[in-house]
Every structure is written in C-alpha cells, then in structure tokens.
Amino acid sequence: MQVERPDVQFIAGVDEVGRGPLVGDVVTAAVILDPNKPIDGLADSKKLSEKKRIALAEEIKEKALCYYVARASVAEIDELNILHATMLAMSRAVEGLAIQPDFVFIDGNRLPKLTMAAQSVVKGDSLVAEISAASILAKVTRDNEMLELDAEFPEFGFAAHKGYPTKAHFAALEAHGITPHHRTTFKPVQRIIAGEE
C-alpha cells in the first residue's frame, strides 16, 4: 500500500511506544527527515533487532532535520487513561519540534489535537519513513528507561520484559508488590493492590 504524500515542505511522522506495559511512561517521538540525507533500513521498530534499532536511532538523530521525544507520565496515564495520555504525548512531540511541520502522519487510527493538517495511518510504522523513524526513537528511548528501572528494581526483570504483562512480570508483582512506577489503573496492577489491602 502506498501512502499519498502531500506536496508540502515539512512532513513529520509520529509514533508511540508503551501503551501496553504495566509500568513507566508512554513515550512518543516526532521526526522530520531530511530528503537530502536518506537513511537506509527504516522499518517498524518492532521488526528490527535491538542492535539495529540503536544504530538507526543514532543515524536518525544525526540526519533528521529535527526530532523531539515526548511522553505522558504514569500519573497522567492513570488520570486520563492510556488512550488520552498517548494522544497528549503525541501532541507534545509535535509541539516540541524545532521546525513546525506543514503536515503530520500519525501511526494508528486516531489523531491527537494538532494545529496543522494530519492523517492517521494504520501500520504507518511500516509504510511511512517518518513514522518508522519516530517509532525507532521512541522504542530506543523507552527501552533505555526500562534498563534504568531494572537497575533500580532488579527483582522485576524490566530489562527482559520492558514492563509488558508477561508471566515473569506477574510473578514479580505477586512476590514483591508494585513499584511507584506501576500504572495503578491497569487491571493486573489493580488486582495486586486489592490483594494487599
């Protein structure tokens, strides 16, 4: 499937990482690529090896016209719900760009509140280079944050499961309770809290 590109100067792509995990912020990125500095190998961040993602993230930072990584905090996720928090983080990523884009491609099927024209693209991280670049930056950023959390709470194994609801994560929650970084409105976390009361 080809995604039709508008005839404008600056096109940004936006993607998020971290809607599904039980812990940590939802991280978004917005990227405007430089047409004169192509980047080979851009793809959906989930389909790339960790090593490839890290190398591409550095190349994107060097070659992009501009990029910005934003987030919504655990408190915002619990207050707004994950969908609204994700939309807020996406808006922040676009607002943070040093160059305001003429047009924005957003991964998924919903649009955040923006001041310029935008289009949502399902599976956009495989179809639009700018979204691929954004997904890589967001994923590398969030993975690094999970490594930091892993150092702080080694008993949870965040380095391995990145906060997603895995058997190992559930077992750690059962054994150790929740951390201050867990999303208290997510059902598996709520169950642990209810069990502790």
Solvent accessible surface area in square Angstrom, and as a share of the most:
residue,aa,sasa,rsa
1,M,171,0.76
2,Q,172,0.77
3,V,20,0.11
4,E,155,0.70
5,R,119,0.44
6,P,40,0.25
7,D,151,0.78
8,V,62,0.36
9,Q,143,0.64
10,F,45,0.19
11,I,14,0.07
12,A,0,0.00
13,G,0,0.00
14,V,0,0.00
15,D,6,0.03
16,E,35,0.16
17,V,17,0.10
18,G,3,0.03
19,R,95,0.35
20,G,36,0.35
21,P,0,0.00
22,L,4,0.02
23,V,0,0.00
24,G,8,0.07
25,D,31,0.16
26,V,0,0.00
27,V,0,0.00
28,T,0,0.00
29,A,0,0.00
30,A,0,0.00
31,V,0,0.00
32,I,2,0.01
33,L,31,0.15
34,D,18,0.09
35,P,117,0.74
36,N,131,0.67
37,K,99,0.42
38,P,101,0.64
39,I,18,0.09
40,D,122,0.63
41,G,40,0.38
42,L,37,0.18
43,A,32,0.25
44,D,9,0.05
45,S,3,0.02
46,K,145,0.61
47,K,151,0.64
48,L,28,0.14
49,S,69,0.44
50,E,87,0.39
51,K,171,0.73
52,K,87,0.37
53,R,22,0.08
54,I,81,0.41
55,A,61,0.47
56,L,3,0.02
57,A,1,0.01
58,E,91,0.41
59,E,48,0.22
60,I,0,0.00
61,K,83,0.35
62,E,134,0.60
63,K,62,0.26
64,A,15,0.11
65,L,70,0.35
66,C,13,0.08
67,Y,78,0.30
68,Y,93,0.35
69,V,44,0.25
70,A,9,0.07
71,R,78,0.29
72,A,0,0.00
73,S,39,0.25
74,V,22,0.13
75,A,73,0.57
76,E,42,0.19
77,I,0,0.00
78,D,35,0.18
79,E,141,0.63
80,L,67,0.33
81,N,72,0.37
82,I,39,0.20
83,L,34,0.17
84,H,102,0.46
85,A,0,0.00
86,T,0,0.00
87,M,28,0.13
88,L,60,0.30
89,A,0,0.00
90,M,3,0.01
91,S,11,0.07
92,R,81,0.30
93,A,0,0.00
94,V,1,0.01
95,E,122,0.54
96,G,28,0.27
97,L,8,0.04
98,A,96,0.75
99,I,50,0.26
100,Q,92,0.41
101,P,6,0.04
102,D,64,0.33
103,F,25,0.10
104,V,0,0.00
105,F,0,0.00
106,I,0,0.00
107,D,27,0.14
108,G,25,0.24
109,N,114,0.59
110,R,129,0.47
111,L,87,0.43
112,P,9,0.06
113,K,186,0.79
114,L,41,0.20
115,T,135,0.78
116,M,36,0.16
117,A,60,0.46
118,A,27,0.21
119,Q,75,0.33
120,S,35,0.23
121,V,4,0.02
122,V,93,0.53
123,K,145,0.61
124,G,0,0.00
125,D,9,0.05
126,S,56,0.36
127,L,64,0.32
128,V,4,0.02
129,A,46,0.36
130,E,9,0.04
131,I,0,0.00
132,S,4,0.02
133,A,0,0.00
134,A,0,0.00
135,S,2,0.01
136,I,0,0.00
137,L,2,0.01
138,A,0,0.00
139,K,30,0.13
140,V,17,0.10
141,T,33,0.19
142,R,3,0.01
143,D,10,0.05
144,N,69,0.35
145,E,44,0.20
146,M,4,0.02
147,L,82,0.41
148,E,120,0.54
149,L,16,0.08
150,D,33,0.17
151,A,83,0.64
152,E,107,0.48
153,F,36,0.15
154,P,93,0.59
155,E,81,0.37
156,F,8,0.03
157,G,27,0.26
158,F,0,0.00
159,A,35,0.27
160,A,90,0.70
161,H,16,0.07
162,K,33,0.14
163,G,0,0.00
164,Y,80,0.30
165,P,60,0.37
166,T,50,0.29
167,K,180,0.76
168,A,66,0.51
169,H,0,0.00
170,F,75,0.31
171,A,62,0.48
172,A,9,0.07
173,L,1,0.00
174,E,133,0.59
175,A,75,0.58
176,H,100,0.45
177,G,9,0.08
178,I,57,0.29
179,T,7,0.04
180,P,111,0.70
181,H,60,0.27
182,H,3,0.01
183,R,0,0.00
184,T,56,0.32
185,T,64,0.37
186,F,33,0.14
187,K,145,0.61
188,P,26,0.16
189,V,0,0.00
190,Q,83,0.37
191,R,153,0.56
192,I,20,0.10
193,I,44,0.22
194,A,66,0.51
195,G,66,0.63
196,E,108,0.48
197,E,170,0.76
